[in-house]
C-alpha cells in the first residue's frame, strides 16, 4: 500500500505564531530560558518528518534550577497562604484561557503528535480543560476530620481533642508521555495545583510543544512564578534527574512499565511518593449475546483510536466462537476503511504514530507475530514516506505465548482469539502481568457485572471502551501501576495527612 501524505500548514494564527520563532525555551520561575548546556533537540511532525521547532535539551543542572524555583514558590506566602477558593479561581481562569485557544492547541497537538485534529478539538482538549474545572471544585473541599479518641491516661479534668488536616505534599515532579500529551499533562497539573503543591513538569521529548504553550497560559492566568516549571529534554537526562532529585517530594508518572520500574528505583534515595499509571494489554471480551452493531465498531475503535497509542487500548480481542468469524471480519473491514493521513486534514481518521522509532518497533512486533504463525486479516504494513504510519492491523491464529499477545505493542494492532464459554473469560483476561483496563460486550448485564468483578483491572467498561471523565479514577493493578489519576482520589495523591492531638 502506498500512502502519499500532504503537507498542510496550520490554520490558526496562534499556532503559526508559536512556531514562527522555531526555537522554543523552557520555563523556570517566570523566565523562559535555554538549557545551561546550550544543547537543543528538534521536534518533528511525524506525518511528514519535517522539523517543527527546536527545544532545550535540559539535564540535571536545569532540573536543579527548576526544583529550586518550585521550592521557593511552595514556601512563598503568595502561594502557601492562598485559600482554596483563590486557587480555584486560578484553575478556572486557566480553563477559560485553554478554551479560548482550543483550536490553536488542537493544531499544535496534531503537528507534534500526529493525531487527527478533530480528536484534539472535540475530545482530548475539552477533556483537559475539564480537568482544571473539576479540580477547581475540589480545591475548596480538602478537609480533615475530628477523631474521638479512647486515650485513658489524659490528665485529670482535661480532655483530648484530636483532628487531622490535609496539607500539600510539596514539590511534585510530573513526567508525561507522548501519546496524549495535553490531557495527560493536565491530569497531573490540575490536581497538584488544586492541592497547593508546586510542580516541575518534564514533557516527552517528542511532544513538548503543547506543554510549553500551557506554561504560557498558566502565567497569563496569574499563577505565581515557580508554581509550574517546565524542563524539556531527554528522558534519560532530564527525566531521570527529576525522578532521583532529593528536593522532589512526589513523582507523578504516566508511561511504560519498564520506565516506571526505573522511577521506583530512582525514588528510593529520599523515599519520595509515587503515582504510576503504566502499561496495559487490555482485553476486550465479546460474548455470544452481544449487540454486534455496537460491539464491532466499539472494539475496533478501542484499538485503532489514536493509532493504538492508548494505554487502555483493547489490544487483546476475545470473541465467542459462535460469532468469532463475523466479529473479526467486521473489525477487519473497519480497519480497511480507515483513512490514514496528515492529522491536519479534516478527513483523516487515523494519523501516524509519534515517530519513526515507534513505527519501526510496532512493525517489528507484527513481523514477530507473523513469523510465529499469526495471520494478518487486515493491515500488517508500515507505510508512508516518513515511515511513521502503521496500517490498522488484525492478527488471528495467535497463541498465548506469542510476544504480540504477551507484550504491550502500543500501536494499531489487535490480536483476536476465540473463546468457547463465559467460564473461560476470567482466566484468559487475567493471563497478563498488566491490569489497567478491560471491556465486556454483552446484553446480559448479570454476566457483565459478574465478569467485571472477576477481571483484575483498574477499569472495566461494559458495552463501551475508553470512556473517560474527570470524575472517574484511572489507574491499574499488578504491573499497570500504583494509585489513581482523575476523580477526587487524585487530589489525595498530592496531600499528606497530619494528626494533631491536644490536651484541652
VENURQUI-V683155 format. One record per backbone hydrogen bond with DSSP energy under -0.5 kcal/mol. CO is the residue of the C=O (numbers start at 0). NH is the residue of the N-H. E is the energy in kcal/mol with one decimal. If there is no record, write none. Layout:
CO;NH;E, CO;NH;E
//
This chain:
2;4;-0.6, 2;384;-0.6, 3;5;-0.6, 5;7;-0.6, 11;15;-1.9, 12;16;-2.7, 13;17;-2.5, 14;18;-1.8, 15;19;-1.2, 16;19;-0.5, 16;20;-0.7, 21;23;-0.5, 21;53;-2.4, 25;27;-0.6, 25;32;-3.2, 26;229;-2.5, 27;30;-2.1, 28;225;-1.0, 30;27;-2.6, 30;32;-0.7, 32;25;-2.4, 34;37;-1.3, 38;56;-2.6, 40;54;-2.9, 42;51;-2.8, 42;52;-1.3, 43;45;-0.8, 44;47;-0.7, 44;48;-3.3, 49;44;-3.0, 52;42;-2.9, 53;23;-2.6, 54;40;-3.1, 55;57;-1.3, 57;237;-0.5, 58;61;-0.5, 58;62;-2.2, 59;63;-2.3, 60;64;-1.6, 61;65;-2.3, 62;66;-2.9, 63;67;-2.2, 64;68;-2.0, 65;69;-2.5, 66;70;-2.6, 67;71;-2.3, 68;72;-2.1, 69;73;-2.3, 70;74;-2.0, 71;75;-0.7, 72;75;-0.5, 75;78;-1.5, 75;79;-3.2, 76;80;-1.8, 78;81;-1.2, 82;86;-2.3, 83;87;-2.4, 84;88;-1.9, 85;89;-1.6, 86;90;-2.4, 87;91;-2.6, 88;92;-2.3, 89;93;-2.3, 90;94;-2.0, 91;95;-2.2, 92;96;-2.3, 93;97;-2.4, 94;98;-2.4, 95;99;-2.2, 96;100;-1.2, 98;101;-1.3, 100;104;-2.5, 101;105;-2.6, 102;106;-2.0, 103;107;-2.6, 104;108;-2.4, 105;109;-2.1, 106;110;-2.8, 107;111;-2.1, 108;112;-2.7, 108;113;-0.6, 109;113;-1.8, 115;118;-1.4, 115;119;-1.1, 116;120;-2.5, 117;121;-2.4, 118;122;-1.5, 118;123;-2.4, 119;124;-2.2, 119;125;-0.6, 122;126;-1.8, 123;127;-2.2, 124;128;-2.7, 125;129;-2.2, 126;130;-1.2, 127;131;-1.1, 128;131;-0.5, 128;132;-1.7, 129;133;-3.1, 130;134;-2.3, 131;135;-1.4, 132;136;-1.4, 133;137;-1.1, 134;138;-1.4, 136;139;-0.7, 137;140;-2.1, 140;142;-0.9, 144;163;-2.8, 146;148;-0.8, 146;161;-0.5, 154;157;-2.0, 158;160;-0.5, 158;503;-2.9, 159;161;-0.6, 160;501;-2.7, 161;146;-2.5, 162;499;-3.3, 164;166;-0.5, 164;497;-2.9, 166;495;-3.3, 169;197;-1.6, 170;248;-2.3, 170;249;-1.2, 171;173;-0.5, 171;199;-2.7, 172;251;-2.7, 173;201;-3.2, 174;253;-1.8, 179;183;-2.2, 180;184;-2.1, 181;185;-2.2, 182;186;-1.6, 183;187;-0.7, 184;187;-1.0, 184;188;-2.6, 185;189;-2.0, 187;191;-1.4, 188;192;-2.7, 189;193;-2.1, 190;194;-1.8, 191;195;-0.5, 191;196;-2.4, 192;195;-0.8, 197;171;-2.7, 198;228;-1.9, 199;173;-2.7, 200;202;-0.6, 200;230;-2.6, 201;175;-1.5, 203;206;-1.0, 207;211;-1.9, 208;212;-2.0, 209;213;-2.3, 210;214;-1.8, 211;215;-1.5, 212;216;-2.0, 213;217;-2.6, 214;218;-1.8, 215;219;-2.1, 216;220;-2.2, 217;221;-0.7, 217;222;-1.7, 218;221;-0.9, 223;226;-1.8, 226;198;-2.8, 228;200;-3.5, 229;26;-0.9, 229;231;-0.6, 231;57;-2.2, 233;236;-0.8, 233;237;-1.7, 233;238;-1.4, 234;239;-2.1, 236;240;-1.7, 237;241;-2.1, 238;242;-2.4, 239;243;-1.7, 240;244;-0.8, 241;244;-0.6, 244;247;-1.5, 248;272;-2.0, 249;172;-3.3, 250;252;-0.5, 250;274;-2.2, 251;174;-2.5, 252;276;-2.6, 255;259;-2.2, 256;260;-2.0, 257;261;-1.2, 258;262;-2.1, 259;263;-2.1, 260;264;-1.9, 261;265;-2.3, 262;266;-2.2, 263;267;-0.5, 264;267;-0.8, 265;268;-0.9, 266;269;-0.7, 266;270;-0.6, 266;271;-1.6, 272;250;-2.4, 274;252;-2.8, 275;277;-0.7, 275;481;-1.3, 276;254;-2.1, 281;315;-2.0, 282;438;-2.1, 283;285;-0.5, 283;317;-2.8, 284;286;-0.6, 284;440;-2.9, 285;319;-2.3, 286;289;-1.9, 289;291;-1.0, 290;293;-1.1, 290;294;-2.9, 291;295;-2.1, 293;297;-1.4, 294;298;-3.2, 295;299;-1.8, 296;300;-2.6, 297;301;-1.5, 298;302;-0.7, 299;302;-1.0, 299;303;-2.6, 300;304;-1.7, 301;313;-1.3, 303;306;-1.6, 304;307;-1.6, 305;308;-2.1, 306;411;-0.6, 307;309;-1.8, 309;312;-1.8, 312;281;-0.7, 312;314;-2.1, 314;316;-0.5, 314;414;-2.2, 315;283;-3.1, 315;317;-0.6, 316;318;-0.5, 316;416;-2.7, 317;285;-3.1, 318;418;-2.2, 319;322;-1.6, 319;323;-0.7, 322;326;-2.6, 323;327;-2.8, 324;328;-2.3, 325;329;-2.0, 326;330;-2.7, 327;331;-2.7, 328;332;-2.6, 329;333;-2.0, 330;334;-2.4, 331;335;-2.6, 332;336;-1.6, 333;337;-0.6, 334;337;-1.1, 337;339;-0.7, 338;348;-2.6, 338;349;-1.9, 341;344;-2.1, 342;116;-2.9, 343;345;-0.6, 344;347;-2.1, 349;340;-1.6, 354;358;-2.2, 355;359;-2.7, 356;360;-1.8, 357;361;-2.3, 358;362;-2.7, 359;363;-2.0, 360;364;-1.6, 361;365;-2.2, 362;366;-2.5, 363;367;-2.1, 364;368;-2.6, 365;369;-2.5, 366;370;-2.3, 367;371;-1.5, 368;373;-2.6, 369;372;-1.3, 374;376;-0.7, 374;395;-2.8, 377;393;-1.8, 380;390;-2.7, 382;388;-1.7, 383;386;-1.2, 387;352;-3.1, 388;382;-2.9, 390;379;-0.6, 392;413;-2.3, 393;376;-2.4, 393;377;-1.0, 394;415;-2.9, 395;374;-2.5, 398;401;-2.0, 401;404;-1.0, 401;405;-2.1, 402;406;-2.8, 406;408;-0.6, 410;412;-2.4, 411;392;-3.0, 413;394;-2.9, 414;316;-3.1, 415;397;-0.6, 416;318;-2.2, 418;320;-2.9, 420;423;-1.3, 421;424;-1.2, 423;427;-2.1, 424;428;-3.3, 425;429;-2.2, 427;430;-1.2, 429;431;-2.3, 432;478;-2.5, 434;457;-1.3, 434;476;-2.1, 435;458;-1.1, 436;282;-0.6, 437;460;-2.8, 438;284;-2.9, 439;441;-0.6, 439;462;-3.1, 440;286;-2.4, 442;444;-0.9, 443;447;-2.1, 444;448;-2.5, 445;449;-2.0, 446;450;-2.6, 447;451;-2.5, 448;452;-1.5, 449;453;-0.7, 450;453;-1.2, 450;454;-1.6, 454;456;-1.3, 458;437;-1.1, 460;439;-2.3, 460;462;-0.5, 465;467;-0.6, 468;471;-1.9, 469;486;-3.4, 470;472;-0.5, 473;484;-3.0, 476;479;-2.0, 477;480;-1.0, 479;277;-2.3, 481;275;-2.0, 484;473;-2.9, 486;489;-1.7, 487;490;-0.8, 487;491;-0.8, 488;492;-0.8, 489;492;-0.8, 490;493;-2.0, 491;494;-1.5, 493;168;-2.3, 495;166;-2.7, 495;497;-0.5, 497;164;-2.3, 499;162;-2.6, 501;160;-3.2, 501;503;-0.6
//
